[in-house]
Amino acid sequence: MTLGKKKIFLALIIVGLIVLFSECINSKSGNDPRGRAFAGSASCVKCHQAICGTYLHTAHYQSASPGSLSTIAGSFSKDSNTFAVNDSVKIVMEKRDSVPYQVMYVNDKEKEAKRFDIVFGNVKGQSYLYWKNDLVFQLPVSYFTALNSWTNSPGYTVGQVNFNRPIVERCFECHSTFIRQVAQQSAGRQIENAFDKSSLIYNIDCERCHGPAATHVNFHAAYPEEKQARYIVSFKTLSRSQKIDMCAVCHSGNKNIMLRSTFPFKPGDSLDNFMQRVYSPYDRPDVHGNQSQLLAQSQCFINSNMDCSTCHNTHVKDRGNHAIYAQHCMTCHSEANHNFCKMADTSNISFLKNNCTRCHMPAQPSNAIVVQTSKSNTNIACYIITHRIAIYPKESEKIMSEEFNNKNHHQ
């Protein structure tokens, strides 16, 4: 056997041992519910401490959490813990032995009480789920950040609530890392909201976006001197469409026809193998969850090679930081390139350089998320920043007027 062949043979043996070692470690240390190819996010911290630390504060990480008094945003104080559905029905948020409950009263008599078991969301608001054996249902009252108060859960008919709305796998696919569906049937049909409670992995963890990492973790634990990432997909190596597909797993709306669960989706996979995306270039998708379609309609996207990561660093919380996003805009739109904002002059150029998105990606009302205030027939829409980058004359006029008034106020 030649020296070259010996080296190749030795390398193959090492790779095989790494894979075997990876499987042995995972089989002994409490299997990840996704399988032995997964290491679990806790294993990422040793080498990626800084990134893991900042990621804890992001909306992705806070997309789901166990229900507790510390994770629920709404108030349990007696002056603000009640949602009046109508004149006879109310839902009261109560602490019973330090356990949070939603309790329905009809004519002041208790009719039903369910625990806050799971929290979905933490930015625009929160919605809550409860377990009934191995079935998952939505609680009728949610929390709306803009109002700082309890509201009906989106989609309920005004003046009516119940505790029977099932939560299906697609909800967990975008709000959690994993949950295993349980095979249960009723009247010959699969029950869509039956799950293995012990398999739930809250939030969006590292491997949901970076792929299975057990072999990667075990290799670098054995060879810490090796600084080039091995046995894991590098985001930089993905094509533009592959990068966008990673985000579009959850950011492509709710009207798609699901072909299979997206939990097995890995970096580099084609989303077309998981869902049939229902939209056309002429649609105006709702701003809730349709970020990839809206971005695809933007001239900035059409005339460049940008993808979601051009503007978003998913490892840090940069929500609301208009200056950071404006810096991304000005990599293309600048005075030097002669395509800077036409509204700019010496009096407002500093303001404009820090607020591109406020004019060109304004917050718009969603038709998909509309809530009701307590004892009111008034529907209030959730405002979400649109990802259709365009010129919005009325929005620009309003923002420039605000800036003009603020400047005069401080003079």
Residue, then its C-alpha position, 0 to 999 in steps of 0.5 A: m500500500t502506497l503512502g498516499k493510500k495509507k493516508i486516505f485509509l487512515a483518514l477514513i478510519i478517523v472519520g468513521l470513529i468520529v461518527l461512531f463516537s458521536e452516536c455513542i455519546n448521544s446514546k448515553s447522555g439522554n437522547d435528543p428527541r430529534g435523533r442521535a445526529f443532534a447534539g443539543s444547543a447546550s453543547c454549542v456554548k463552550c465554543h460559541q459563548a458570545i454568540c449564544g449569549t446574545y442569541l438568548h435575547t432574540a425573538h427567535y430564541q424567545s419564540a416559545s417557552p414554558g408557561s410561568l409567572s416569569t415568562i408571561a408578559g400580562s399582569f395578574s394584578k386584580d385591577s388588570n387581570t380580567f378580560a370581559v368577553n361580554d356582559s356575562v362571560k369573563i376570563v380571569m388570569e389567576k395565580r393558584d399556588s403560584v401556578p398561572y391559570q386562565v379561568m372562565y366565569v359565566n355570571d360570576k360562576e367558575k366554568e373552566a380553568k386551564r393552566f398556562d402551559i406554553v407561551f408562544g411569542n414575546v415581541k408583538g404579543q404572546s399567545y398561550l397553550y395548555w395540555k389536556n393529556d397529550l392534546v394541545f389547545q390554545l387558551p382564549v386570551s392572549y397578550f397584546t404588547a401595543l396595548n399592554s393588556w389582555t385581549n382575545s386570542p386572534g381569530y376568535t369571534v368577537g364576544q365568544v371564546n372557548f378552550n377547544r381550539p387545537i394547536v397543530e404541528r405547523c404552529f410548533e414548526c415555526h414557534s419551537t425547535f421540535i415536537r413529536q406528533v403522536a399517532q392517534q385517531s378519532a373517527g378514522r382520522q389522525i388527531e392533528n394536535a396529539f403530541d409527545k410532551s417530553s419531546l418538545i424543544y422550546n424556542i428556535d435552537c442552534e441546530r434548527c438553523h445550522g443542522p445536526a451538529a453531534t459529529h461537529v461537536n465531537f470532532h472539535a472536542a477531540y481536536p480543539e486545535e482545528k479551527q476550521a468548522r468541520y461536519i456542519v454546513s457553513f451558511k456562507t457556502l449556501s446559494r442565495s435561494q438556499k439561504i432564503d429557503m432557510c428563513a422561508v420555512c417560517h417566513s413565507g406565510n400561512k397559505n402554503i400547501m404543506l407536503r410534509s413537516t418542516f422539522p427535518f428541513k436542513p440548511g441546503d434543502s429545497l423548501d419545495n420538497f416541504m411545501q407548495r408555496v401559494y403566491s404570485p408576483y401580483d399578490r399583496p401578501d399580508v405583512h404577518g409571516n410573508q416576509s420572503q414574498l414581500l421581499a421578493q417583490s422589492q426592486c432592491f431584491i430584484n436588482s441585487n443579490m441580497d438575501c435575508s442575512t444582508c440585513h439581519n444578524t439572527h444572533v443578535k437583537d437588533r429589532g427597532n435599531h433603524a440606524i443599523y438597518a440604514q447602514h445596510c441600505m447605504t451600502c448600495h444607496s449613497e451620495a457617491n453612487h448618486n442614488f441617495c434619498k431624493m428628499a435629502d438636503t443639508s437640514n435632514i441628511s443626518f436624520l435620513k441616513n439613520n431612518c431609511t426603513r421607517c420610510h421604505m419599510p413602514a409598519q402596516p396593519s395585519n389582517a391576519i392578526v386582529v384582536q378585540t379589547s375587553k368588552s368592546n367590539t373594536n378590532i385592533a390590528c397588529y402593526i408589522i414592518t413590511h418587507r416590501i421595500a418601496i416608496y410610500p409617499k404618505e408614510s414618508e410625508k408623515i415621518m418627515s413632518e414628525e422630524f420637522n416638528n421635533k426639530n422645531h420643538h427642541q430649538 
